[in-house]
């Protein structure tokens, strides 16, 4: 029964990512790359954050209420938006001096 429920949850959530544009952001040496990512305005997008550091990082969207801890040497997918046209900053909270980035909705 648990396996059936899990299969239903996974299947039901699959369409949520199916038609969403994907943007890859890497963090290495506590720096996001690219530092600026242009995304479509008024549309939900999926960010795939690839933490290539050995240490964890907390991805935090200060203007869009997201906080996600990403362990070292792992990836995380995060659905964000839709955003009105504008600039939306994010940081790696554990290394805020260097881990800074921006989503630019156009």
LINPE-V266396 format. One record per residue. SS is DSSP state (a for helix, b for strand, c for the rest). PSI is psi as a letter, one per 40 degrees, with the letter a starting at -180 (* if undefined). OMEGA is omega in radians with two decimals (none if undefined). Layout:
ss = <SS & SS>
psi = <PSI & PSI>
omega = <OMEGA & OMEGA>
//
This chain:
ss = <c & a & a & a & a & a & a & a & a & a & a & a & a & a & a & a & a & a & c & c & b & b & b & b & b & b & b & b & c & c & b & b & b & c & c & b & b & b & b & c & c & c & c & c & b & b & b & b & b & b & b & c & c & c & c & c & b & b & b & b & b & c & c & c & c & b & b & b & b & b & c & c & c & b & b & b & b & b & b & b & c & c & c & c & c & b & b & b & b & b & b & b & a & a & a & c & c & c & c & b & b & b & b & b & b & c>
psi = <d & d & d & d & d & d & d & d & d & d & d & d & e & d & d & d & e & d & f & h & i & h & h & h & h & i & h & h & f & f & h & i & h & i & d & h & h & h & i & h & i & f & h & i & i & h & h & h & h & h & h & e & i & e & i & i & i & h & h & h & h & d & e & f & f & h & h & h & h & h & i & i & f & i & i & i & h & h & h & i & a & i & i & i & h & a & h & h & i & i & i & h & d & e & f & d & d & d & g & i & i & h & h & h & h & *>
omega = <3.13 & 3.13 & 3.11 & 3.12 & 3.10 & 3.12 & 3.11 & 3.13 & 3.14 & 3.14 & -3.12 & -3.12 & -3.10 & 3.14 & 3.14 & 3.14 & -2.95 & -3.03 & -3.07 & 3.08 & -3.10 & 3.10 & -3.11 & 3.08 & -3.14 & 2.94 & -3.14 & -3.06 & 3.08 & 3.10 & 3.08 & 3.09 & -0.09 & 3.12 & 3.09 & 3.13 & 3.12 & -3.13 & 3.10 & 3.08 & 3.04 & 3.14 & 3.07 & 3.11 & 3.08 & 3.03 & 3.02 & -3.11 & -3.13 & 3.13 & -3.13 & 3.06 & 3.10 & -3.09 & 3.11 & 3.04 & 3.06 & 3.08 & -3.11 & 3.05 & -3.03 & -3.11 & -3.09 & 2.90 & 3.07 & 2.99 & -3.11 & 3.06 & -3.14 & 3.14 & 3.11 & 3.10 & 3.06 & 3.07 & 3.03 & 3.06 & -3.08 & 3.03 & 3.12 & 3.09 & 0.09 & -3.13 & 2.95 & 3.09 & -3.14 & -3.10 & -3.06 & -3.09 & 2.98 & -3.13 & 2.87 & -2.96 & -3.14 & -3.13 & -3.02 & -3.13 & -3.07 & -3.06 & -3.11 & 3.10 & -3.06 & 2.95 & 3.13 & -3.13 & 3.13 & none>
//
